[in-house]
Amino acid sequence: IVSRDLDLKIVSWNAAAERVYGYTAEEAMGQGPEFLVPQSGETGMAACMARVLAGERLVFEDHRVRQDGAVILAHHTMFPLHEPAGGHIAGMACITRDITEQKITQEAISRSLRDQQALARLRDAVSAAEASQQIVDAGLSFVKRPRQKSPVLQCSVTWPGGDNQLDDLPQKRLFLTPPEHVVNATHHTPIRPAPHPGRQPVSTPRCIAV
C-alpha cells in the first residue's frame, strides 16, 4: 500500500510495497507520480492520480519497474483519502498486487485451450475427410466391379437321320433345364424325339453349352 499527498508525493510505503518493488521506505518517500513507471511504458500517471484526488476510484492494470530493473504487471486500486473531520480529500492511496505470474499462467492456459480446440477441429476434419474418401472408394469399387453375365445354355438336338425330323417343332433352339430333358422354350413342355421306323431312337440329346 502506497499513499500520496495532494502534491502526489509518496508519504507512506509499507513492507509489502518494499517486497513488490524492492525499494525501502527511505528510498521511496517523497517520490513523484512517475516513480516506478517504465521509461518506455505507460504515461499519464499524474492525470490518473489527479482524477483520484478529484474523488474518483480507479481500478486498472499497468506495468511497473522494480529496483532491479525487472518489469512486472501490477493490478492497482486507487481511491481518495479523506480527512477525519470535514471529509475533505487529503490525499490518495494505492493498493498494488503483482500479477505477473498469474497473468503468465492464465496466458499459458488460454494457449493450451486454443491448441486443444484447434487439434479437436483438425481431428474432426480428418475424420470427415476419411469418411468422405471411404464413400468415394466404395462408389468407385461398385462402378469398377465387373458385371456378371447370366449363364445361357444353348443346346442342339441331333440323332441319326438329320435335323429334318425337327421341322415340325415350334423352334429348333431349345433350352435345357434339367439336363435330362429338352424343354420347349415356347410351351415349356418336355419333348422327346419320336422314333423312326428301322432306327434306334436316341434317348438323351447331345447338348452343347454356349
C-alpha atoms as an extended CHARMM CRD file, in Angstrom:
* protein
*
       210  EXT
         1         1  ILE       CA              0.0000000000        0.0000000000        0.0000000000  PROA      1               0.0000000000
         2         2  VAL       CA              1.3530000000        3.3840000000       -1.0470000000  PROA      2               0.0000000000
         3         3  SER       CA             -0.2180000000        6.7020000000       -0.0810000000  PROA      3               0.0000000000
         4         4  ARG       CA              0.3750000000       10.1710000000       -1.5330000000  PROA      4               0.0000000000
         5         5  ASP       CA             -0.4440000000       13.6900000000       -0.5380000000  PROA      5               0.0000000000
         6         6  LEU       CA             -2.1790000000       16.3710000000       -2.5710000000  PROA      6               0.0000000000
         7         7  ASP       CA              1.0910000000       17.0560000000       -4.3870000000  PROA      7               0.0000000000
         8         8  LEU       CA              1.2300000000       13.3590000000       -5.4350000000  PROA      8               0.0000000000
         9         9  LYS       CA              4.3390000000       12.7720000000       -3.3150000000  PROA      9               0.0000000000
        10        10  ILE       CA              4.7360000000        9.4000000000       -1.5790000000  PROA      10              0.0000000000
        11        11  VAL       CA              4.1020000000        9.8160000000        2.1680000000  PROA      11              0.0000000000
        12        12  SER       CA              3.7750000000        6.1460000000        3.2020000000  PROA      12              0.0000000000
        13        13  TRP       CA              5.3570000000        2.9320000000        1.9480000000  PROA      13              0.0000000000
        14        14  ASN       CA              4.6670000000       -0.3200000000        3.7480000000  PROA      14              0.0000000000
        15        15  ALA       CA              6.6440000000       -3.5590000000        3.9030000000  PROA      15              0.0000000000
        16        16  ALA       CA              4.5640000000       -5.2090000000        1.1570000000  PROA      16              0.0000000000
        17        17  ALA       CA              5.4400000000       -2.3720000000       -1.2380000000  PROA      17              0.0000000000
        18        18  GLU       CA              9.0830000000       -2.9020000000       -0.3800000000  PROA      18              0.0000000000
        19        19  ARG       CA              8.8020000000       -6.6230000000       -1.2370000000  PROA      19              0.0000000000
        20        20  VAL       CA              6.9980000000       -5.9310000000       -4.5250000000  PROA      20              0.0000000000
        21        21  TYR       CA              9.2060000000       -3.0980000000       -5.7830000000  PROA      21              0.0000000000
        22        22  GLY       CA             12.4920000000       -3.7230000000       -3.9910000000  PROA      22              0.0000000000
        23        23  TYR       CA             12.8160000000       -0.1480000000       -2.6680000000  PROA      23              0.0000000000
        24        24  THR       CA             12.9830000000        0.6370000000        1.0030000000  PROA      24              0.0000000000
        25        25  ALA       CA             10.6500000000        3.2100000000        2.5520000000  PROA      25              0.0000000000
        26        26  GLU       CA             13.5310000000        5.7070000000        2.8670000000  PROA      26              0.0000000000
        27        27  GLU       CA             14.2360000000        5.3790000000       -0.8890000000  PROA      27              0.0000000000
        28        28  ALA       CA             10.5850000000        5.7230000000       -1.8820000000  PROA      28              0.0000000000
        29        29  MET       CA              9.4590000000        8.5660000000        0.3560000000  PROA      29              0.0000000000
        30        30  GLY       CA              8.9280000000       11.8470000000       -1.4880000000  PROA      30              0.0000000000
        31        31  GLN       CA              8.9510000000       10.3070000000       -4.9890000000  PROA      31              0.0000000000
        32        32  GLY       CA              6.5950000000       11.7760000000       -7.5880000000  PROA      32              0.0000000000
        33        33  PRO       CA              3.9250000000       10.1810000000       -9.8400000000  PROA      33              0.0000000000
        34        34  GLU       CA              6.3760000000        8.9030000000      -12.4520000000  PROA      34              0.0000000000
        35        35  PHE       CA              8.2540000000        6.8250000000       -9.8820000000  PROA      35              0.0000000000
        36        36  LEU       CA              8.2150000000        3.1000000000      -10.8310000000  PROA      36              0.0000000000
        37        37  VAL       CA              6.8340000000        3.8340000000      -14.3090000000  PROA      37              0.0000000000
        38        38  PRO       CA              8.9550000000        2.2700000000      -17.1160000000  PROA      38              0.0000000000
        39        39  GLN       CA             10.6600000000        4.8240000000      -19.3300000000  PROA      39              0.0000000000
        40        40  SER       CA              9.1080000000        3.3370000000      -22.4790000000  PROA      40              0.0000000000
        41        41  GLY       CA              5.9110000000        2.3150000000      -20.7420000000  PROA      41              0.0000000000
        42        42  GLU       CA              2.6430000000        3.9630000000      -19.7410000000  PROA      42              0.0000000000
        43        43  THR       CA              2.3440000000        7.7220000000      -19.4760000000  PROA      43              0.0000000000
        44        44  GLY       CA             -0.3160000000        9.8830000000      -17.8760000000  PROA      44              0.0000000000
        45        45  MET       CA              0.0330000000        8.5390000000      -14.3430000000  PROA      45              0.0000000000
        46        46  ALA       CA             -0.2040000000       12.0870000000      -12.9680000000  PROA      46              0.0000000000
        47        47  ALA       CA             -3.5340000000       12.5340000000      -14.7810000000  PROA      47              0.0000000000
        48        48  CYS       CA             -4.8870000000        9.3030000000      -13.2480000000  PROA      48              0.0000000000
        49        49  MET       CA             -3.8440000000       10.3850000000       -9.7670000000  PROA      49              0.0000000000
        50        50  ALA       CA             -5.4320000000       13.7920000000      -10.3030000000  PROA      50              0.0000000000
        51        51  ARG       CA             -8.7420000000       12.0710000000      -11.1030000000  PROA      51              0.0000000000
        52        52  VAL       CA             -8.4870000000       10.1330000000       -7.8390000000  PROA      52              0.0000000000
        53        53  LEU       CA             -7.8430000000       13.3470000000       -5.9050000000  PROA      53              0.0000000000
        54        54  ALA       CA            -10.9960000000       14.6900000000       -7.5380000000  PROA      54              0.0000000000
        55        55  GLY       CA            -12.9830000000       11.8940000000       -5.8930000000  PROA      55              0.0000000000
        56        56  GLU       CA            -12.8510000000        9.0080000000       -8.3980000000  PROA      56              0.0000000000
        57        57  ARG       CA            -11.9540000000        5.4200000000       -7.6450000000  PROA      57              0.0000000000
        58        58  LEU       CA             -9.8280000000        3.7190000000      -10.3210000000  PROA      58              0.0000000000
        59        59  VAL       CA             -9.0330000000        0.0390000000      -10.8690000000  PROA      59              0.0000000000
        60        60  PHE       CA             -6.6080000000       -0.8190000000      -13.6460000000  PROA      60              0.0000000000
        61        61  GLU       CA             -3.5420000000       -2.8050000000      -14.6500000000  PROA      61              0.0000000000
        62        62  ASP       CA             -0.2610000000       -1.4930000000      -15.9620000000  PROA      62              0.0000000000
        63        63  HSD       CA              3.4470000000       -2.1990000000      -15.8530000000  PROA      63              0.0000000000
        64        64  ARG       CA              5.8810000000       -1.1380000000      -13.1470000000  PROA      64              0.0000000000
        65        65  VAL       CA              9.6320000000       -1.4010000000      -12.9410000000  PROA      65              0.0000000000
        66        66  ARG       CA             11.3650000000       -2.8090000000       -9.8930000000  PROA      66              0.0000000000
        67        67  GLN       CA             14.5900000000       -1.5870000000       -8.3810000000  PROA      67              0.0000000000
        68        68  ASP       CA             16.4840000000       -4.4300000000      -10.0890000000  PROA      68              0.0000000000
        69        69  GLY       CA             15.1360000000       -3.3280000000      -13.4930000000  PROA      69              0.0000000000
        70        70  ALA       CA             12.5840000000       -6.1470000000      -13.8740000000  PROA      70              0.0000000000
        71        71  VAL       CA              9.2360000000       -5.0820000000      -15.3070000000  PROA      71              0.0000000000
        72        72  ILE       CA              6.1770000000       -6.5040000000      -13.5880000000  PROA      72              0.0000000000
        73        73  LEU       CA              2.4590000000       -6.4220000000      -14.3640000000  PROA      73              0.0000000000
        74        74  ALA       CA              0.6420000000       -4.7270000000      -11.4820000000  PROA      74              0.0000000000
        75        75  HSD       CA             -3.0200000000       -4.5220000000      -10.5490000000  PROA      75              0.0000000000
        76        76  HSD       CA             -3.8950000000       -1.1760000000       -8.9290000000  PROA      76              0.0000000000
        77        77  THR       CA             -6.8340000000        0.0340000000       -6.8850000000  PROA      77              0.0000000000
        78        78  MET       CA             -6.6290000000        3.8030000000       -6.3100000000  PROA      78              0.0000000000
        79        79  PHE       CA             -9.0200000000        5.7190000000       -4.0620000000  PROA      79              0.0000000000
        80        80  PRO       CA             -9.0630000000        9.1040000000       -2.3350000000  PROA      80              0.0000000000
        81        81  LEU       CA             -8.2240000000        9.5930000000        1.3620000000  PROA      81              0.0000000000
        82        82  HSD       CA            -10.4730000000       11.9130000000        3.3810000000  PROA      82              0.0000000000
        83        83  GLU       CA             -9.6700000000       13.9350000000        6.4870000000  PROA      83              0.0000000000
        84        84  PRO       CA            -11.3300000000       12.6190000000        9.6440000000  PROA      84              0.0000000000
        85        85  ALA       CA            -13.0360000000       15.9650000000       10.2420000000  PROA      85              0.0000000000
        86        86  GLY       CA            -14.9160000000       17.6290000000        7.4540000000  PROA      86              0.0000000000
        87        87  GLY       CA            -14.4400000000       14.8780000000        4.8980000000  PROA      87              0.0000000000
        88        88  HSD       CA            -12.1310000000       16.8710000000        2.6570000000  PROA      88              0.0000000000
        89        89  ILE       CA             -9.7660000000       14.9010000000        0.4210000000  PROA      89              0.0000000000
        90        90  ALA       CA             -6.3070000000       14.9240000000        1.9500000000  PROA      90              0.0000000000
        91        91  GLY       CA             -4.5450000000       12.5910000000       -0.4230000000  PROA      91              0.0000000000
        92        92  MET       CA             -4.8400000000        9.2020000000       -2.0990000000  PROA      92              0.0000000000
        93        93  ALA       CA             -3.8360000000        5.6000000000       -1.5710000000  PROA      93              0.0000000000
        94        94  CYS       CA             -2.9870000000        2.7990000000       -3.9790000000  PROA      94              0.0000000000
        95        95  ILE       CA             -3.2190000000       -0.9210000000       -3.2700000000  PROA      95              0.0000000000
        96        96  THR       CA             -0.9960000000       -2.8210000000       -5.7000000000  PROA      96              0.0000000000
        97        97  ARG       CA             -0.6670000000       -6.5440000000       -6.3960000000  PROA      97              0.0000000000
        98        98  ASP       CA              1.9880000000       -8.1560000000       -8.5600000000  PROA      98              0.0000000000
        99        99  ILE       CA              0.0360000000      -10.3380000000      -11.0240000000  PROA      99              0.0000000000
       100       100  THR       CA              2.8990000000      -11.1640000000      -13.3780000000  PROA      100             0.0000000000
       101       101  GLU       CA              2.9970000000      -14.8880000000      -12.6140000000  PROA      101             0.0000000000
       102       102  GLN       CA             -0.8000000000      -15.0930000000      -12.5390000000  PROA      102             0.0000000000
       103       103  LYS       CA             -1.0120000000      -13.4750000000      -15.9760000000  PROA      103             0.0000000000
       104       104  ILE       CA              1.6500000000      -15.7890000000      -17.4020000000  PROA      104             0.0000000000
       105       105  THR       CA             -0.2610000000      -18.8140000000      -16.0660000000  PROA      105             0.0000000000
       106       106  GLN       CA             -3.5580000000      -17.5660000000      -17.4900000000  PROA      106             0.0000000000
       107       107  GLU       CA             -1.9970000000      -16.9560000000      -20.8880000000  PROA      107             0.0000000000
       108       108  ALA       CA             -0.4290000000      -20.4400000000      -20.8580000000  PROA      108             0.0000000000
       109       109  ILE       CA             -3.8090000000      -21.9990000000      -20.0180000000  PROA      109             0.0000000000
       110       110  SER       CA             -5.5020000000      -19.9730000000      -22.7570000000  PROA      110             0.0000000000
       111       111  ARG       CA             -2.9000000000      -21.0730000000      -25.3020000000  PROA      111             0.0000000000
       112       112  SER       CA             -3.3170000000      -24.6890000000      -24.2250000000  PROA      112             0.0000000000
       113       113  LEU       CA             -7.1010000000      -24.4600000000      -24.6030000000  PROA      113             0.0000000000
       114       114  ARG       CA             -6.7470000000      -22.8830000000      -28.0440000000  PROA      114             0.0000000000
       115       115  ASP       CA             -4.3160000000      -25.6020000000      -29.0870000000  PROA      115             0.0000000000
       116       116  GLN       CA             -6.6670000000      -28.3190000000      -27.8390000000  PROA      116             0.0000000000
       117       117  GLN       CA             -9.6040000000      -26.7690000000      -29.6850000000  PROA      117             0.0000000000
       118       118  ALA       CA             -7.5540000000      -26.4820000000      -32.8660000000  PROA      118             0.0000000000
       119       119  LEU       CA             -6.4440000000      -30.1170000000      -32.5130000000  PROA      119             0.0000000000
       120       120  ALA       CA            -10.0590000000      -31.2270000000      -31.9730000000  PROA      120             0.0000000000
       121       121  ARG       CA            -11.1520000000      -29.3360000000      -35.1050000000  PROA      121             0.0000000000
       122       122  LEU       CA             -8.3010000000      -30.9290000000      -37.0300000000  PROA      122             0.0000000000
       123       123  ARG       CA             -9.3020000000      -34.4230000000      -35.8480000000  PROA      123             0.0000000000
       124       124  ASP       CA            -12.9200000000      -33.7510000000      -36.8620000000  PROA      124             0.0000000000
       125       125  ALA       CA            -11.8050000000      -32.5400000000      -40.2840000000  PROA      125             0.0000000000
       126       126  VAL       CA             -9.5750000000      -35.5940000000      -40.7910000000  PROA      126             0.0000000000
       127       127  SER       CA            -12.3890000000      -37.9400000000      -39.7130000000  PROA      127             0.0000000000
       128       128  ALA       CA            -14.8200000000      -36.2370000000      -42.0920000000  PROA      128             0.0000000000
       129       129  ALA       CA            -12.2840000000      -36.4470000000      -44.9260000000  PROA      129             0.0000000000
       130       130  GLU       CA            -11.6550000000      -40.1370000000      -44.2500000000  PROA      130             0.0000000000
       131       131  ALA       CA            -15.3940000000      -40.8400000000      -44.1870000000  PROA      131             0.0000000000
       132       132  SER       CA            -15.8450000000      -38.9890000000      -47.4820000000  PROA      132             0.0000000000
       133       133  GLN       CA            -12.9470000000      -40.9100000000      -49.0240000000  PROA      133             0.0000000000
       134       134  GLN       CA            -14.4640000000      -44.1980000000      -47.8910000000  PROA      134             0.0000000000
       135       135  ILE       CA            -17.7390000000      -43.2690000000      -49.5620000000  PROA      135             0.0000000000
       136       136  VAL       CA            -15.9050000000      -42.3160000000      -52.7650000000  PROA      136             0.0000000000
       137       137  ASP       CA            -13.8640000000      -45.5390000000      -52.6990000000  PROA      137             0.0000000000
       138       138  ALA       CA            -16.9960000000      -47.6100000000      -52.2000000000  PROA      138             0.0000000000
       139       139  GLY       CA            -18.6580000000      -45.8670000000      -55.1360000000  PROA      139             0.0000000000
       140       140  LEU       CA            -15.6490000000      -46.3810000000      -57.3850000000  PROA      140             0.0000000000
       141       141  SER       CA            -15.4210000000      -50.0240000000      -56.3490000000  PROA      141             0.0000000000
       142       142  PHE       CA            -19.0640000000      -50.5230000000      -57.2620000000  PROA      142             0.0000000000
       143       143  VAL       CA            -18.6220000000      -48.7880000000      -60.6260000000  PROA      143             0.0000000000
       144       144  LYS       CA            -15.4530000000      -50.6980000000      -61.4870000000  PROA      144             0.0000000000
       145       145  ARG       CA            -16.8410000000      -54.0590000000      -60.3900000000  PROA      145             0.0000000000
       146       146  PRO       CA            -17.1480000000      -56.3890000000      -63.4240000000  PROA      146             0.0000000000
       147       147  ARG       CA            -20.7040000000      -57.1860000000      -64.2690000000  PROA      147             0.0000000000
       148       148  GLN       CA            -21.6230000000      -60.8630000000      -64.1820000000  PROA      148             0.0000000000
       149       149  LYS       CA            -23.4470000000      -62.1660000000      -67.1990000000  PROA      149             0.0000000000
       150       150  SER       CA            -26.2830000000      -64.5800000000      -66.6610000000  PROA      150             0.0000000000
       151       151  PRO       CA            -25.3200000000      -68.0260000000      -67.9900000000  PROA      151             0.0000000000
       152       152  VAL       CA            -27.2810000000      -69.2080000000      -71.0270000000  PROA      152             0.0000000000
       153       153  LEU       CA            -27.4000000000      -72.8250000000      -72.0390000000  PROA      153             0.0000000000
       154       154  GLN       CA            -27.9990000000      -73.3840000000      -75.7100000000  PROA      154             0.0000000000
       155       155  CYS       CA            -28.3310000000      -76.8900000000      -76.9950000000  PROA      155             0.0000000000
       156       156  SER       CA            -28.9380000000      -78.6150000000      -80.2860000000  PROA      156             0.0000000000
       157       157  VAL       CA            -30.6470000000      -81.9470000000      -80.5930000000  PROA      157             0.0000000000
       158       158  THR       CA            -29.3480000000      -84.4190000000      -83.1880000000  PROA      158             0.0000000000
       159       159  TRP       CA            -29.8390000000      -88.0670000000      -83.8930000000  PROA      159             0.0000000000
       160       160  PRO       CA            -29.3530000000      -90.3200000000      -86.9160000000  PROA      160             0.0000000000
       161       161  GLY       CA            -31.4330000000      -89.0880000000      -89.8050000000  PROA      161             0.0000000000
       162       162  GLY       CA            -30.5190000000      -85.4060000000      -89.6950000000  PROA      162             0.0000000000
       163       163  ASP       CA            -32.2810000000      -82.2710000000      -88.4980000000  PROA      163             0.0000000000
       164       164  ASN       CA            -35.2500000000      -82.5860000000      -90.8590000000  PROA      164             0.0000000000
       165       165  GLN       CA            -37.0830000000      -84.5210000000      -88.1740000000  PROA      165             0.0000000000
       166       166  LEU       CA            -37.2740000000      -81.2870000000      -86.1030000000  PROA      166             0.0000000000
       167       167  ASP       CA            -39.1130000000      -79.3360000000      -88.7560000000  PROA      167             0.0000000000
       168       168  ASP       CA            -42.4080000000      -79.9190000000      -87.0350000000  PROA      168             0.0000000000
       169       169  LEU       CA            -41.1390000000      -78.3180000000      -83.7510000000  PROA      169             0.0000000000
       170       170  PRO       CA            -42.0810000000      -74.6920000000      -82.9840000000  PROA      170             0.0000000000
       171       171  GLN       CA            -38.3640000000      -73.7590000000      -82.8660000000  PROA      171             0.0000000000
       172       172  LYS       CA            -35.0320000000      -75.5480000000      -83.1650000000  PROA      172             0.0000000000
       173       173  ARG       CA            -33.2200000000      -73.6140000000      -80.3720000000  PROA      173             0.0000000000
       174       174  LEU       CA            -34.0820000000      -75.2690000000      -77.1070000000  PROA      174             0.0000000000
       175       175  PHE       CA            -33.1240000000      -74.5270000000      -73.5170000000  PROA      175             0.0000000000
       176       176  LEU       CA            -32.1830000000      -77.4720000000      -71.3900000000  PROA      176             0.0000000000
       177       177  THR       CA            -33.3870000000      -77.4420000000      -67.7530000000  PROA      177             0.0000000000
       178       178  PRO       CA            -32.7990000000      -80.0010000000      -66.3090000000  PROA      178             0.0000000000
       179       179  PRO       CA            -30.1210000000      -81.6450000000      -68.4720000000  PROA      179             0.0000000000
       180       180  GLU       CA            -32.0070000000      -84.8990000000      -68.9170000000  PROA      180             0.0000000000
       181       181  HSD       CA            -34.9370000000      -83.1580000000      -70.6240000000  PROA      181             0.0000000000
       182       182  VAL       CA            -35.2270000000      -80.9700000000      -73.6330000000  PROA      182             0.0000000000
       183       183  VAL       CA            -37.7990000000      -78.3310000000      -72.7940000000  PROA      183             0.0000000000
       184       184  ASN       CA            -39.5670000000      -76.3500000000      -75.4540000000  PROA      184             0.0000000000
       185       185  ALA       CA            -38.7400000000      -72.6970000000      -74.8740000000  PROA      185             0.0000000000
       186       186  THR       CA            -42.1870000000      -71.6210000000      -76.0630000000  PROA      186             0.0000000000
       187       187  HSD       CA            -44.5040000000      -74.0260000000      -74.2510000000  PROA      187             0.0000000000
       188       188  HSD       CA            -42.1480000000      -75.2590000000      -71.5090000000  PROA      188             0.0000000000
       189       189  THR       CA            -43.1780000000      -78.8910000000      -72.0020000000  PROA      189             0.0000000000
       190       190  PRO       CA            -40.8040000000      -81.8390000000      -72.1370000000  PROA      190             0.0000000000
       191       191  ILE       CA            -40.1540000000      -83.0850000000      -75.6920000000  PROA      191             0.0000000000
       192       192  ARG       CA            -38.8530000000      -86.4930000000      -76.6590000000  PROA      192             0.0000000000
       193       193  PRO       CA            -37.8760000000      -87.2010000000      -80.2670000000  PROA      193             0.0000000000
       194       194  ALA       CA            -40.2890000000      -89.5870000000      -81.9520000000  PROA      194             0.0000000000
       195       195  PRO       CA            -38.7200000000      -92.9180000000      -83.0500000000  PROA      195             0.0000000000
       196       196  HSD       CA            -38.4100000000      -93.6300000000      -86.7970000000  PROA      196             0.0000000000
       197       197  PRO       CA            -39.1420000000      -96.9620000000      -88.2720000000  PROA      197             0.0000000000
       198       198  GLY       CA            -35.9890000000      -99.0180000000      -88.5590000000  PROA      198             0.0000000000
       199       199  ARG       CA            -33.9240000000      -96.5920000000      -86.4610000000  PROA      199             0.0000000000
       200       200  GLN       CA            -32.9820000000      -96.8190000000      -82.8460000000  PROA      200             0.0000000000
       201       201  PRO       CA            -34.2040000000      -93.6600000000      -81.0970000000  PROA      201             0.0000000000
       202       202  VAL       CA            -31.7260000000      -91.5360000000      -79.2260000000  PROA      202             0.0000000000
       203       203  SER       CA            -32.7810000000      -91.3720000000      -75.5910000000  PROA      203             0.0000000000
       204       204  THR       CA            -30.5840000000      -88.4850000000      -74.4860000000  PROA      204             0.0000000000
       205       205  PRO       CA            -29.9440000000      -85.4190000000      -76.6440000000  PROA      205             0.0000000000
       206       206  ARG       CA            -26.4150000000      -84.1650000000      -77.1580000000  PROA      206             0.0000000000
       207       207  CYS       CA            -26.1920000000      -80.6500000000      -75.7690000000  PROA      207             0.0000000000
       208       208  ILE       CA            -23.5230000000      -78.0270000000      -76.3090000000  PROA      208             0.0000000000
       209       209  ALA       CA            -23.2770000000      -75.2350000000      -73.7500000000  PROA      209             0.0000000000
       210       210  VAL       CA            -22.5570000000      -71.8460000000      -75.2220000000  PROA      210             0.0000000000
